[in-house]
Amino acid sequence: MVTIIGGGIAGTVLAGALARHGHPATVYERQAHPRNGQFLVLDGRAHAALHSLGVPMDRLHNVSHPLTAIRIAYTDNERTRPSDGHRLYFRDDLMGVLSDFAGTAGAQRHDGITITDLDPATGTVVNRAAAVAADDLIIGADGADSLVRARLEPARSAEYAGQTVVYGTTRVAVRPGSAPSVLHFQGRVGTGTLPTSTFGHFWNDEVAVWFCRITQPELSPEDLGTHPAPDWTEAVRQSAPAIAPLVDTMLTETDTVRVINARNVPLATAAPPRSPVILCGDADHALTPAAGVGARDAIEDAAALATALTTGADPAAAMAERRRQLVEERDRIARLYERPRK
């Protein structure tokens, strides 16, 4: 029996993959009706992993939008690369498909139950004062603020990544004048490692979305979450002055925005994975910015754990190998987002 703490992408995919192979899996998710409102991009590798686990590809295609290319432009530096199976999703739509997959496979899910404690030595999971599980294996897939990680490795906390991120979706599908079906990044370089700001957007005949990353001090909790778009209009306009008319087109048709502090979970100081409690996804290695790679990493974690558990291999060794792969890829991610130099 496997208990999964956290019903996001990693936890839901893993539960469905295990149940599909006859391995009982139970998910506990603290939100009663999980909804997010953000959007993300999955690449070809993520889709290949989902397909291998049995997630219906036609369902995924029905709720997503294909990309033809990714364009990154800072000052006089611009590069465009073709899509490698990239598709844009609203997170809630993606989670709907994944939740249906897990439910159909027979995984048990309990929303609205907050896990308040965990004994790593025994694998006992506690909801308030009552033990709700003490199974063979506990998977911590409860995000960057993971309670499971806090009990396993109290010194390894999520860290502010130096940027505020603002997400917006227009009320109607606007045509801002850029190439359609392309994920555009336009920004300003600064004197530090991170760009001063980045404005990203995507549009087609059905939808138009945008985001803005601003390098600045960490925001307080009351400044996060959903806010009226006019509260952020000026900051967003300043993020990409070279394309001000395009930015204004998107802003004019946006009612509300979602604001978050971008954060990382460091891997360098991580303790080796060890049963009966193992971390996966953002709970173990959140990284931002990640261009959808963060979601792909969570899916590939789930695939590695599912393979180990359904073949009798060691799940701790599977996650140790996943960490090795992630560390190797981080340099490539850094090069993709590094400040362009002349």
C-alpha positions in Angstrom: 0.0 0.0 0.0 1.3 3.5 -0.9 0.1 6.7 0.7 0.7 9.9 -1.3 0.7 13.3 0.4 -0.3 15.9 -2.1 -2.7 15.7 -5.0 -0.9 17.8 -7.6 0.6 16.7 -10.8 3.2 14.3 -9.4 0.9 12.8 -6.7 -2.1 12.3 -9.0 0.0 10.8 -11.9 1.8 8.4 -9.5 -1.5 7.3 -7.9 -3.1 6.5 -11.2 0.0 4.7 -12.6 0.2 2.5 -9.5 -3.5 1.7 -9.4 -3.5 0.9 -13.1 -1.0 -1.9 -12.3 -3.0 -3.2 -9.3 -1.0 -1.4 -6.6 -3.3 0.2 -4.0 -2.6 4.0 -3.8 -4.3 6.6 -1.7 -3.9 10.4 -2.1 -4.4 13.0 0.6 -4.9 16.6 -0.7 -5.4 19.5 1.7 -7.6 21.6 -0.6 -11.2 20.7 -0.6 -11.7 21.7 -4.3 -8.2 22.1 -5.7 -8.1 24.9 -8.3 -5.2 26.9 -9.4 -5.9 29.1 -12.4 -2.3 29.3 -13.7 -1.1 27.9 -17.0 1.9 25.8 -17.9 3.7 24.2 -20.8 4.5 20.5 -21.2 7.1 19.3 -23.7 7.4 16.1 -25.7 9.2 14.3 -23.0 6.5 15.0 -20.5 3.8 13.8 -22.9 5.9 10.6 -23.7 6.0 9.9 -19.9 2.3 10.5 -19.5 1.5 8.2 -22.5 3.8 5.4 -21.1 1.8 5.6 -17.8 -1.5 5.2 -19.6 -2.9 8.8 -19.5 -5.2 9.2 -22.6 -3.4 11.4 -25.1 -6.6 12.4 -26.8 -7.9 13.8 -23.6 -4.7 15.8 -23.1 -4.9 17.2 -26.6 -8.5 18.1 -26.2 -7.7 20.4 -23.2 -4.4 21.9 -24.5 -3.0 24.2 -27.2 0.0 23.2 -29.4 3.1 25.4 -29.7 4.9 25.8 -33.0 8.0 27.5 -31.5 9.5 29.2 -28.5 11.0 32.7 -29.0 13.3 34.4 -26.4 14.4 38.0 -26.9 16.4 40.3 -24.6 17.6 43.6 -25.9 19.4 42.9 -29.2 19.7 39.1 -28.5 17.0 36.9 -30.0 16.7 33.2 -30.6 13.8 31.0 -31.7 13.6 27.2 -31.4 10.9 24.9 -32.9 8.5 23.2 -30.6 9.4 19.7 -29.4 5.9 18.5 -28.8 5.1 21.5 -26.5 1.5 22.2 -25.5 0.0 24.9 -23.3 -2.4 23.9 -20.5 -4.5 25.6 -18.0 -3.4 23.8 -14.9 -7.0 23.1 -13.8 -7.7 21.4 -17.2 -4.6 19.3 -17.0 -5.5 18.2 -13.4 -9.0 17.3 -14.6 -7.6 14.8 -17.1 -5.0 13.4 -14.6 -7.6 13.1 -11.8 -10.0 11.2 -14.1 -7.1 8.9 -15.1 -6.3 8.2 -11.4 -9.9 7.7 -10.5 -10.7 5.4 -13.4 -7.6 3.3 -12.5 -8.9 2.8 -9.0 -6.8 5.2 -6.9 -8.4 6.5 -3.8 -8.3 10.3 -3.3 -9.3 12.3 -0.2 -9.6 16.1 -0.8 -9.9 18.6 2.0 -7.8 16.5 4.5 -4.8 18.4 5.8 -1.9 16.1 7.0 -0.6 17.8 10.1 2.3 15.5 11.1 4.4 12.6 10.0 6.7 10.1 11.7 9.5 9.4 9.2 10.7 6.4 11.2 7.4 4.5 11.0 5.7 6.1 8.1 2.7 7.1 10.2 0.7 10.0 8.7 -1.4 12.1 11.1 -4.5 14.3 10.4 -4.8 16.5 13.4 -4.6 14.0 16.3 -5.6 10.9 14.4 -3.3 8.5 12.5 -4.8 8.1 9.0 -2.1 5.8 7.5 0.9 3.8 8.4 1.6 2.1 5.1 4.6 0.4 3.4 5.6 3.6 1.6 4.8 7.3 2.0 5.4 9.6 -1.0 5.7 13.3 -0.2 4.4 15.1 -3.3 3.1 18.1 -1.3 4.8 20.9 -3.2 7.5 23.5 -2.3 6.1 24.0 1.2 6.2 20.3 1.8 5.3 19.2 5.4 6.9 15.8 4.5 10.2 17.4 3.6 10.0 19.5 6.8 9.8 16.3 8.9 12.5 14.5 6.9 14.9 17.4 6.4 14.0 20.4 8.5 17.0 22.4 7.3 16.1 22.1 3.6 13.5 24.8 3.1 12.1 26.5 0.0 14.1 29.7 -0.9 12.9 32.8 -2.7 14.2 32.7 -6.2 14.5 36.5 -6.6 11.4 37.1 -8.8 7.7 37.8 -8.5 5.6 36.2 -11.2 2.2 37.6 -12.4 -0.1 35.5 -14.5 -2.9 36.8 -16.7 -5.5 35.4 -19.0 -7.5 37.7 -21.3 -11.3 37.7 -21.2 -11.4 37.2 -24.9 -8.9 35.8 -27.4 -7.0 38.9 -28.5 -4.6 39.2 -31.4 -1.7 41.2 -30.1 0.3 41.3 -33.4 3.0 38.7 -32.6 3.2 35.3 -34.2 0.4 33.0 -33.1 0.9 29.6 -31.3 4.4 30.7 -30.3 5.5 31.1 -26.7 7.2 34.5 -26.6 9.6 35.8 -24.0 10.6 39.4 -24.2 12.6 41.1 -21.4 15.2 43.5 -20.1 18.7 42.4 -19.0 20.1 43.8 -15.7 23.4 43.8 -13.9 22.7 40.6 -11.9 22.3 37.0 -12.9 18.5 37.3 -13.5 16.9 39.5 -16.1 15.4 42.7 -14.7 12.1 41.5 -16.0 10.5 39.2 -18.6 7.1 39.4 -20.3 5.9 36.2 -21.8 2.8 35.5 -23.9 1.0 33.0 -26.1 -2.1 33.4 -28.2 -4.2 31.6 -30.8 -7.8 31.8 -32.1 -9.1 30.4 -28.8 -7.1 31.8 -26.0 -4.5 34.5 -25.0 -2.4 34.2 -21.9 0.6 36.2 -20.5 2.9 36.3 -17.6 5.4 38.7 -16.2 8.5 37.9 -14.1 10.0 40.8 -12.1 13.3 40.7 -10.2 12.6 42.4 -6.9 12.4 41.7 -3.1 10.1 39.0 -1.9 6.4 40.0 -1.6 4.5 39.6 1.7 1.7 37.0 1.8 -1.0 39.6 1.6 0.3 40.7 -1.8 0.1 37.2 -3.3 -2.9 35.4 -4.8 -5.6 36.9 -7.0 -5.7 40.7 -7.5 -7.4 43.1 -10.0 -5.3 43.5 -13.0 -5.1 47.3 -12.7 -3.1 46.8 -9.5 -0.2 45.5 -11.6 -0.7 47.4 -14.8 2.3 49.8 -14.4 4.7 47.1 -13.2 3.8 44.9 -16.1 4.1 47.7 -18.6 7.6 48.4 -17.4 8.7 44.8 -17.8 9.0 45.0 -21.6 9.0 48.6 -22.8 10.2 47.4 -26.3 6.7 45.9 -26.9 4.6 48.3 -24.9 1.6 48.3 -27.4 1.5 44.5 -27.3 1.6 44.5 -23.5 -1.2 47.1 -23.3 -3.3 45.0 -25.6 -3.1 42.0 -23.3 -3.5 44.1 -20.1 -6.6 45.9 -21.4 -8.5 42.6 -21.8 -7.4 41.1 -18.5 -9.6 41.4 -15.4 -7.6 39.7 -12.7 -4.1 38.4 -12.2 -2.5 35.7 -10.0 0.7 36.7 -8.2 3.3 34.3 -6.7 6.8 34.5 -5.3 9.0 32.2 -7.4 10.9 29.7 -5.2 13.4 26.9 -5.4 14.0 23.9 -3.2 17.7 23.2 -3.1 19.1 19.8 -4.0 22.7 20.3 -3.1 22.1 19.6 0.6 19.5 16.9 0.2 19.7 13.8 2.3 19.7 10.5 0.2 16.2 9.2 -0.5 15.3 6.4 2.0 12.2 4.4 2.6 9.6 4.4 4.1 9.2 8.1 3.2 10.4 9.5 -0.1 10.0 12.9 -1.7 9.1 13.6 -5.3 8.2 16.6 -7.6 8.4 20.1 -6.2 8.6 18.8 -2.7 12.0 17.5 -3.5 13.5 19.8 -6.1 11.4 22.8 -7.2 13.2 25.0 -9.7 12.2 28.3 -11.2 12.2 29.5 -13.9 11.7 26.2 -15.7 9.6 26.7 -18.9 7.4 23.8 -18.1 10.4 21.6 -17.2 9.3 21.7 -13.5 6.0 20.0 -14.4 7.9 17.6 -16.6 10.3 16.8 -13.8 7.3 16.0 -11.5 5.8 13.7 -14.2 9.1 11.9 -14.8 9.5 11.5 -11.0 6.1 9.8 -10.9 7.1 7.6 -13.9 10.4 6.5 -12.2 8.7 5.7 -8.9 5.8 3.9 -10.7 8.3 1.8 -12.7 10.3 0.9 -9.5 7.2 -0.1 -7.5 5.6 -2.1 -10.2 8.7 -4.0 -11.1 9.9 -4.7 -7.5 12.9 -2.3 -7.7 13.9 0.1 -4.9 12.0 3.3 -5.1 14.6 5.1 -3.1 17.3 4.2 -5.7 14.9 5.3 -8.4 14.6 8.8 -6.9 18.4 8.9 -6.3 18.9 8.3 -10.0 16.2 11.0 -10.8 18.2 13.5 -8.7 21.4 12.7 -10.6 19.6 13.3 -13.9 18.1 16.5 -12.7 21.5 17.9 -11.6 22.9 17.1 -15.0 20.1 19.0 -16.7 20.2 22.1 -14.5 23.1 23.6 -16.4 21.2 23.3 -19.6 18.2 25.0 -18.0 20.4 27.8 -16.7 21.9 28.4 -20.1 18.4 28.6 -21.6 17.5 31.4 -19.2 20.8 33.0 -18.5 21.2 36.7 -19.3 22.2 37.1 -22.9 25.7 38.5 -23.3 27.1 40.4 -26.3 
